[in-house]
Amino acid sequence: MVEDESLQGLHSLKKLEMYNCTKLKVGAGLQLLTCLEDLTIERCGEEVEGLQHMTALKKLTLRDLPNIQFLPDCFGDLPLLRELHIVGCRKLLRLPTSLSLSSLNELRIVFCNSELKKRCEKEIGEDWPIIAHIPRLHV
């Protein structure tokens, strides 16, 4: 868990990379990072939540999260998000139901679950209507 005390004085931080967290619960501590624009979470464990507080976020990379089956329903609260990269999340089954990707310029979903790939399949996938408008789409 990211604690408030460890982030004191970092409110203007623009980029954060988190690696090899045994149990990651992105929560209250990251609310202090109101200027964060680029977040990478890699090889971390149980939960990813609290992203809705990062309203300045422009790029989010989720890489090698072995236990993530669902993403939190907070993407509608990220109005500046331009790039979303989901790499190696093999248990991820679908995109969030509240996914608002109207501002995305790039969506990259690679080395993930085959069910997710099927849901994003061009013109026939269940999630295609919410991603079809994205200029740089790599699934």
C-alpha positions, 0 to 999 in steps of 0.5 A: 500500500502506498502511504500518505507519509511517503508521498508528502512533498511530492504533489508536483510529481509528473511521472511515477513508475512502480515495480515489483510491489508484492501487494499494490493497492493504489489508494489514498496516498496517491490522491496527493499526486494531483499533477501526476501525468504518467503512471506505470504499474508493473509486476504488482499484485492484488489490486489497482484502485484509486486512479480516479483521483489522478485527474491530470493523468495522460498516460497509464501503463499496466504491465505484467499484473498477473492477478488482475481480472478486472480494471477499476471502473474509474476511467470515466474520471480521467478526462486527460488520459491520452494513452492506455497501455495494458501489457501482459495482464493474462487474467484480464477478461474485459475492459471496464464497463464504465470505460470512457475513452473519448480522449484516448489517442492510443490504446495498446493491449498486448500479451493479454487474455485471448478473451479480451482480444476477442472482445476487442476484435474489429467490428464484431467484438463486444468492446469494439464500439467503445474503442473503434474511434481510437486512432492508434489501436494495437490489440 
